[in-house]
Amino acid sequence: MRKQFAMAFAASAMAGASFAQHPAPPSPAFAAPNLTPQGVAAMAANCAMCHGQRGYAVAGSSMPSLGGQAAAGFVEQMTAFREGRREGSVMPQIAKGFTDAEIAAMGAYFAQQRQRP
């Protein structure tokens, strides 16, 4: 019985050593960002909870409106949040989730928005 245990232990140790020598699997490949008009509108819709529909904050709100803002200004602010050059409560974490292309696309989206009467 002791011999069987020793053989089983040796076999499992060799299997473990063999497994440990294999390289780590590659990181998963994620889908490219959806930069279609619908994809950008969907990304921008996530901003509505704080910044209002189409980026227009509710009158009297302390939240800045994004709608109608120059695209370059939006890109500058989001990049500053993402890189830690601008402080915020949740915006630094949110901005880290967007690529340069996504930020630029949302900037263009908000720049085109006009407030409805």
N, C-alpha and C positions, 0 to 999 in steps of 0.2 A: 504494500500500500504506500509505504514511504517512497519507494522507487517511482511509482506511478505519479505521485505528487511532484516529485523532483523533475520528472520528465515533462509534465504538464507546465510546470513553472518555467522551465528552460524554453519550451516551445513558445509560450506566451511572451517571454522576454525577447526572444529572437524576432517574433512578429512585431512587437512594439518597437524594437530597434529599426527594423526594416521600414515601418511606417514613419518613424521620426526622420528618416533620411529623405523623404519625398518633399519637394518644394511645396510651399503653400499654394493653394489654388488662386488663380487670378481674381482680381476684384471684379464684381459684376459690372457689366456694361449697361448704363442707364440710357433711357431714350433721350434723344436730343430734345431741347426745349421746344415747346409748341409755340412758335412765333407767328402762327397764322393770326389773322384778325380775331378769330374766335378764341384762340388760345390766349392771346394778350388780354382780351376783354375778360376772360375767366380769371387770369392772374390779378388784374386790376380790381375785379369784383371783391377780392379778399380784403381790399383796403377800405371798402365801404363801411364796415362796422365802426371804424373810428373817423374816417375822413369823408363819409357821406357818399350817396349815390353819384356815380360818375366823377367822384373826387370833390364834390362840393359839400363842405361841412355845414351842419345845421347852424343857422344864424345864432350868434351869441356863444358858440362853442369855442373852447380854447384850442381845438384842433385846427391846424392849418388846412385850407382847401388845396387840393392838388389839381383840380380841374382848371383848365385855362392857364396853368403855370407853364412857363417856358420849359421845353424839354431839357435844355442844358442845365437849368437850375435843379430840376428833379434829379437828373443824373448826378450832379455834383453833391446834392444832399444825401442821396441813397448810398453813393460811394463813400462819403464821409462816415455815415453810420456803419457801413460794412467794414471799413478799415479802422474803426475805433477813433476817428478824428472828431466825431460828434457824439455827444452823449445823448441818451434817451432811455426811457423805461423799457420798452419792448422793441423799438425800431432797430437797434444794433443786431439783435438776434434775428429779426425778420429779414433784414437786409443781407445777412450772411447766406441766406438761402437762394439768392438770385445771382445769376451770372451777369457779366457786363452786357451781353446781348439782351437779356431779359429786362434789365434796368433801362436800357436805351429804348426798347420797345414800349415799355410802360410809360416812360417819359413822353414819347411821341403820342401815345394814346391819351394821356391826361392833357397834353397841350391842345389836342383837337376837341376836347370836351367843352361844350358851351352850356351854361346854366339855363335851364328852362324857366320861363316866367312863372 
